[in-house]
Structure formats: structure tokens, C-alpha cells
Amino acid sequence: MNKVTISDIANHAGVSKTSVSYVLSGKKRLSADVEERVMKTVEKLGYTPPRHTARLYKKPPKIINFCLPLESGTISDDPYYIPLIEGAMEYAAAHGYHMMITRLTQGDEAAKEMFYHSFEYVDGIILCNLQRDHVYEQALIDYGIPYVVNGTPDNVDTKYYVDADIEGIAYQAATYLLKKGHRQICYINLAEHLLQSQQRLSGFQLAHQEFGLPWEEHCHSFCNVSMEESYELMEKVLQSKQHSITAVITSNEIQARGAIKVLQERQIAIPQQIAVVSMGGSSLSVIGHPKVTTIDFSPAKIGYESAKMLIEVITRKRIRPSQLIVPGKLIERESS
């Protein structure tokens, strides 16, 4: 027989026997303070549950939610997300955390409901793909859920975030081509409402400013993550009398492949007539011909560091507001 009983645990922890039962069985989540006191008391007193209640051996699983608000489509539509998720999963698993993935597509009310329901049992959330006036971030603040943003926010209430140096990466891509003598560059950004799109635009404009070149709005366009849309945009650029471009910069490799397809169909030599540079560093940069020059911002590292920061926030190893910005790395290939 057990020398230590649930009553003993309740007395030492200063909680009810019902609370002890809930904590040990995992049937109901209580406050973090109560759960911690109970589990510390169990360990201190050396309580061993009876064989017929073996489930009491189990501690509540530690869970983080990797949340991806998307405009449309699926995670696999953008190859950036796969290494991002894998990086986060690697760190989480190594530190005893399960990781669930929630995809929030506009109009999907069931997914939205599940996201809010997850507040009851997750320890924290990684929130990706920020948009202006992000309602999900405000919900996390309101509910007091530990979270880390993946992407640089413009919300002053955001305490913890990890991001690539998007402005610096855009500046690096533009400067690379300007140094090569290109003066007519077509800039293909992501959707206008995304925060990172404004950062890219700022980086492009800064490069022109430092080279003493005027910024021409007609050389810059916003475009979704879509090969078809970037194909159509490239077609319009080449048909326009305003453009006599010698280079193209895209925000990811999906857009780059759409642009390259148009150039190849028109038998425009790459890079001799028009050079192509992308940002992102996904596997699409080396699949197909030509291999694409890219500014790689290491999505796997960003995911890994996001999970690391979140777990440190959850475990109170990190309390002060923290930001980590990952720099981009130029990888030259055939397209430039």
C-alpha cells in the first residue's frame, strides 16, 4: 500500500483532493500554479499511484501550437513553410514538447474555432505570417497565452519575435544587381497588406537612394505567392512600353519560376538579357533550369529559434522583451 495518499498531497500542496486528481489524471487543466505545486509535491513526497490507476503516472503533455494564418490555399503551396515548421519541430521535440499545426485560412470558421479552443490546453503559440491589424495576436494578448511572433510586427505590444532581416535582404538583392550595372530592375513584392511587403519595399528604395537613383513606382508590383500570377505579371511587364528591364527581383522562388517561364517562352536569355534574383532560399531555387540566385534567410533556423524563444518564455527563462533578426546570405547561381 502507498504510504503517501492523495490527501497527503492535497494537504502539502494546499489544494483540494479533487484538484490533485485532476492534475494527476489529466482529465481537466487547472492553473499553471496549481499544477506545478501538485507535481512538485508528488515528486517531493515520492507518491506512487496504484497499479489499477496507472494513468496517474502520466503527466499532462507539453504542447505548443504552430499557427499559420493564410490568405488561401495550403501550407504546401509555399515551400518556405516546410523547413520553417521542421526547424520548430526539431527544437520542440528535443525539449519534450509536442507541436501541433493550425492552418487558418480566410473564411475557414471551423479552423478559427479550433484555434481559440486550443487556448485551453496549449502551453504557448508561434504565430506566423503577420498581417496588419492582426486579430489573432490581440486574442493571445487578451487571453494571456505565451506566444512568439514569426515575422517583425508593427504592434508595440509584441514582446517576443523572430524574423529574417527582410529589409536588409531586399536591400542586399537590389544592391547586388545595381553593382552589376543594372538600372532597369523589375521588383515583384508579396501582397501589399503583409507587413514584410512594406519592409521589402523599404529595402529596395534604400538601395536606389544609396546609388543616387530615383525610385520609379511603375517598376514595383505586389503579387501573391503564385506561379500563375507572377507569370501574368511578368507578361504585362514585358509588354509595357514603360519597361526595358535587364533584371527581375522576386520575393520567393515560386514567383521566380513564374517569371523565368515567361522569359524562356519568349526565348529571352537568362542572365545575358535579363537576370533573375530571388529571396527565400527554398528548394525551388535549385530545381529546374536555370538554378536561381537567391538571398537565403534560413527558414529552418527561424523556426528553430522561434520554438526556442517560445519555450524559454513558457518556462520563464526569458522574461524581458526579446527580438532575434536572422540575416540573409547571398547564394549566386546561374540566373544572374
N, C-alpha and C positions, 0 to 999 in steps of 0.2 A: 504493500500500500504506500501511497505517497505520504511523506511526512509533511510536505508543503501542499496546501489546498488553495483553491481559487479564493476562498475567504481571506487567507493569509495575504495573497497578492493584492486583493482589493484593499485590505487594511493598510498595508505598507505603501501602496500607490496613492491612497486617498481617493479611491473611486468606488463605484458600486460593483457588486459581483456581476451584474448584467453587463456592465461596461467591459469588464475583464473577459467575459465570454465572447462578446462581440469582437474584441480585438484579437483574441486567440483563434477564433473560428473564421474571421474574415467575413462574416455574414453582413456586417454593417460597418461603414467607415465612420470613425469618430474624429475628433480634432487631432491634429498632429501632436499636440502637447500630451493629451491623454494616452494616445497610442505609444508615444515614446516612454512615458512613465511606466506603463504596464510592461512593455517589453524589457525595460531596464530592470524592473523588479523581478520579472521571471528569470532573467539571467543571474541577478544577484542572489536570489533565494534558491536557485537550482531546481525550479519546478519542472517536473516531467509529467506530461499528460498520460492518462491511462491508455492501454492498447486499444480499447474499443472506441476511443475518441482520437484516433491517430491524426485526424485533420488538424488538431490543435498544435501539432508540430509545425504546421505551415505558418510562415509569416506572410503578411499581405505583400503581393508583388509590387516592385517599384516600377512605375510606368511613366514614360514621357510620350507626349503626342507631337508628332512632326506634322504641322498643319500647312497645307499648300492651297491658299486661295487662288483659283484660276479663273480667267475670263471665260474660257470654253475648253473643250477637248479633254485630253487625259495627260497624265504625267509623262507617258512615253512620247508625247508629241514634241517634247523639248529634251534633247539628250543631256542638257545641263543638270536636270534634276536627279538622274540616276546616281552619278558619283557624289552629289550633294547628300543624298539620302544614305548612301553606303558609308560615307565618312562619319555621319552622325551615328549610324547604327554600330559602327566599329567601336567608337568610344563608349557608347551606352552599354553595349554588351560586355565590354571589358570591365565595367564598373557595376555590373549586376542589375542593370535596368532593361526592362522590355521597352521596345519602341513601337508604337502604333502610328499609322499614317492616315491622316484625314485629308481628303481632297474636297475642297469647297469650290464647286463650280457655280457661277451665277445662275440663279433660278432653281438650284437643287435644294429645296427646302428640307428634304429628309437628311441630307448630309449636314446642313446647318444645324438641325435639331440634334444630331448625334454629337456635333462639336460642342454644343452647350451642355449636353448631358455628360460629356467626358469630364467636365469640371468636378464631378462628384468623386472620381476615382483616380485621376492622373495626378502625378506629383508636380508636373510642370509642362510647359509647351514651348516648342520652337515655332515661331510664326514667320513664314517666308513670303516673298513676293508682295511687298508692301505697295499699297496704292494710297492716293491722297484721301484724307478723312477715313482712315481705316477703322471700320466699326468693330472688327474682331479684337484689335488691340485695346480699344476702350472697354470692351466687355471683360477682358482679362484684368485690367486695372480695377474695374468695379467689383469683380469677384475676388480679388486678391490672389490670383493664381500666379505663381512664379513663371516668368517667361523670358525668352531671349528672342530678339528680332534678328532675322537673317536679311540684311539689307539696311542701308542707312536711312533712318526715319527723319521726318521733319517735325515730329511730335516731341515737345520739350519734356513730356512725362516719361519718355522711353529711357530707362536706366541702363539696359544691357543690350548691346547689339554687336554682331559680327558681319562684316561686309568686305567685298573686294573694293579696292580703290577705283571706283567706276570713273570718276572724273579724271584721275591720273591715267587710267587705261585708255580712255578716249583721247586724251592729250597725247599719250605715247603713240597711239596708232596714227593720228594725224601728223605728228611731228616726224615720224618715220618716213611717211610719204613726201612731206614737204621738203625734208632734207634731200630726198632723191630728185627733187626738181619738179614734182607735180604741183600744179597750181589750179587745175580744174578737177576737184575731187567731189564725188557724189557721196553724201553721208546718209546712210539708211539707219535710222534710230529704231527703238521699240515704240510701243504705244505711248501716246502723249501723256496719259494720266498716270503712268507709272513714275514713281519718284526717281528711279535710276535713269529714266529717259532724260530728265532735266539735268542730271549730273553729267551724262554723256554730252549733251548739247553744250554745257559749260566748258567741258574739256576740249571739244572741237574749237569753240570760239577762242579759248585761251591760246591754243596753238597758232591760230591765224593772227591773233593780236601780237604774239611774240615774234612772228615773222613779218610783221608790218603789212599784213594782207587784209583787205576788207572782208567782212563776213557777208556772204550773199545767201539770203534765206531760201532762194529757189534751189540751192544746191543741197538742202537738207530736207529729209522727209521722215515722217513717223510711219511705222509699219508693224503689223502684228508678227508673231513668231510663226511664219507660214512661208513655205517654199513657193506656193502659188502666188501669194500676194507680193512677195519680193520679185518674183518673175514678172508680174504685171507692172510693178513699179519700175523695174529696170527697162522694160519695153517702152514705157512712157518717157523715161529719161532719154533714151537713145533717139526717140522720135522727135523730141523737143528741139527747136532751133536755138533755145537758150543755152543748151549744153553742148560742149565739145570736150567731154570728160576724158581724163587719162588715168583715173583711178577711182576705185569704189571702196568705201569702208562700211562694213555691215556690223550689226550688234551681236550676231551669233552665226554659227556655221550653217544653220538651216536657211537663213536669209542669203548667206554667201552662195550656197548651192543653187538657189533660185536665180541669183544674178549671173552666176557662171553659166548656167544652162542657156540663158538668153545670148550671152556673148558667144558661146560655142555654136549655137544655131545660126548666128549671124556671121560666123567664121571670123570673129574678132580675136586676134592672137592675145593670149594671156601669158606673160605680163607685158609683152612687147608693145601692144597698142593700149591695153587697159589693164592695170594692176588691180588685184583684189586683196584686201586685208580684212580679217575678221577679228572679233573679240569673243572670248569664252574659253576655247581650248577643249571642246568636246571631241569625241571620236570621229565626227563627220569631217574634221579638218584634214584627216589623213586617209579617208575613204573616198575613192574616186580620183579623177584627174581633172585639173592639177591639184596637188596637195596644197592646202591653204595656209598662207602666212597668218599667224594669229597672235593675239595678246592673251596668253593663258593666265586666268586668275584662279586656278586650282580649286574647283568646286568641292572636291573631296576634302581638302584642308578646311574650307569654310564650314562644311557640315560637321567635321570632326571638332573644330574649335567652338562651334555653336553648342553642340552637346556637352562639351567640357565646361563651358561657361554656365550653361543651364544647371548642370548637376552641382556645380560649385555654389550656385545661388540657392538651390534646393537645400543643400547640406549646410548652408550658412558659412561656407568657407570664403564666399565672396559677398560682400555687403555694399561696398561703395560702388557707385555707377561706373561701368566699365565698357570700353569700346575696343574692338580689335579690327584693324583695317589690313587686309591682305593685299600686297602689291601684285601687279601683273608682270608677266615675263614674256618678252618678245621671242617668238619662235619663227624664224624665217624659213619659208618653203618655196615651192615652185611658182606660186601665184603672184609673186612680187619681184 
